[in-house]
Amino acid sequence: MARPVGSITRGTTGHNRLRRADRWIAAVHGRLLRATARPLVVDLGYGASHVTTLELFTRLRRVAPDVEVVGIEIDPARVAAAKPYEREGLSFALGGFELPVARPPVLVRAFNVLRQYGEAEAWRYWRALLERLAPGGVLVEGTCSEVGHRAVWVGLDASGPRTLTFSARFDAFERPSDLADRLPKTLIHRNVPGERIHAFLRDWDHAWAVSAPYSSHGARQRWIAAARTLAATWPIPCHPPLGGRARWRLGELTVPWPAVAPDVRDA
Ligand SMILES: C[S@@+](CC[C@H](N)C(=O)[O-])C[C@H]1O[C@@H](n2cnc3c(N)ncnc32)[C@H](O)[C@@H]1O
């Protein structure tokens, strides 16, 4: 077997750390998984424990009973540690960005993996992963805080990045721009004046500030009000599956990628 593409990095992970992203994947891509024959999902870089891959498997089986999940790790010791937890539909394998799986996956989740690479590499590995997808497949690539209370992820398809989603527990931030520390590698260095992502976070903070009166009904109502305010000037999806009250009430907000994309790619 050729050497896996990539490098071993820190294996930090934990129970329920990726719950917010899994919930989004099930809601937004459940239909895709159900419409695919023998849908294969890859969890790339699952870390020091198999636990987030098992959680993804359990959550996706609820919306797509035929789904198969393969956890891929570049560290052989982490693969050996996960193997005892294999079961029907869930397996673990050694590999990297080349995705050594039997058939093209319809969905790849990669969380807290690319943040440990350089910005130019992140763009390059996005492309490499997109080339490995089944027709119509998607990549969900993101970053979250240690326990998952703040998370940001990008949804991509064969054409490239399509959406950017923010998700936070209501007690895990003071203002929406606090989530900037979880931006994906391809954006985090672009959060400076003159860049769209910076303007977006500035306007979201403003929408949050003017929605302060809603706090008397709780932070959830304030988040929903801020999303509505922001949608007046930014192309925020306001209907399911990506937007609207049902998503916003979870402490989630999705924006189309072109609205926040950097002007120049380093790759
Ligand atoms: C910080 S952990 C993230 C674990 C889990 N995804 C989470 O978010 O909780 C990152 C893991 O990705 C693995 N990794 C890094 N590059 C990789 C690659 N190219 N292919 C597979 N695994 C990789 C590292 O070895 C490490 O175990």
The ligand as a MOL file (V3000), in Angstrom:
LIG
                    3D

  0  0  0     0  0            999 V3000
M  V30 BEGIN CTAB
M  V30 COUNTS 27 29 0 0 0
M  V30 BEGIN ATOM
M  V30 1 C -7.7450 16.8310 16.0320 0
M  V30 2 S -8.0630 15.2090 15.4800 0 CHG=1
M  V30 3 C -9.7650 15.3630 15.0860 0
M  V30 4 C -10.5700 14.1780 15.5120 0
M  V30 5 C -12.0400 14.2560 15.1840 0
M  V30 6 N -12.2910 14.3930 13.7610 0
M  V30 7 C -12.6920 15.4120 15.9250 0
M  V30 8 O -12.9570 16.4480 15.3030 0
M  V30 9 O -12.9450 15.2980 17.1040 0 CHG=-1
M  V30 10 C -7.3000 15.2010 13.8670 0
M  V30 11 C -6.9520 13.8020 13.3860 0
M  V30 12 O -6.7760 13.8250 11.9660 0
M  V30 13 C -5.7450 12.9350 11.6230 0
M  V30 14 N -5.2560 13.3050 10.3000 0
M  V30 15 C -4.5150 14.3870 9.9560 0
M  V30 16 N -4.2970 14.3800 8.6220 0
M  V30 17 C -4.9260 13.3020 8.1290 0
M  V30 18 C -5.0640 12.7510 6.8280 0
M  V30 19 N -4.5150 13.3530 5.7790 0
M  V30 20 N -5.7850 11.6250 6.6730 0
M  V30 21 C -6.3370 11.0080 7.7420 0
M  V30 22 N -6.2240 11.4550 9.0020 0
M  V30 23 C -5.5380 12.5930 9.1930 0
M  V30 24 C -4.7420 13.1260 12.7380 0
M  V30 25 O -3.8480 12.0440 12.8130 0
M  V30 26 C -5.6420 13.2750 13.9670 0
M  V30 27 O -5.8560 12.0170 14.5650 0
M  V30 END ATOM
M  V30 BEGIN BOND
M  V30 1 1 1 2
M  V30 2 1 2 3
M  V30 3 1 2 10
M  V30 4 1 3 4
M  V30 5 1 4 5
M  V30 6 1 5 6
M  V30 7 1 5 7
M  V30 8 2 7 8
M  V30 9 1 7 9
M  V30 10 1 10 11
M  V30 11 1 11 12
M  V30 12 1 11 26
M  V30 13 1 12 13
M  V30 14 1 13 14
M  V30 15 1 13 24
M  V30 16 1 14 15
M  V30 17 1 14 23
M  V30 18 2 15 16
M  V30 19 1 16 17
M  V30 20 1 17 18
M  V30 21 2 17 23
M  V30 22 1 18 19
M  V30 23 2 18 20
M  V30 24 1 20 21
M  V30 25 2 21 22
M  V30 26 1 22 23
M  V30 27 1 24 25
M  V30 28 1 24 26
M  V30 29 1 26 27
M  V30 END BOND
M  V30 END CTAB
M  END
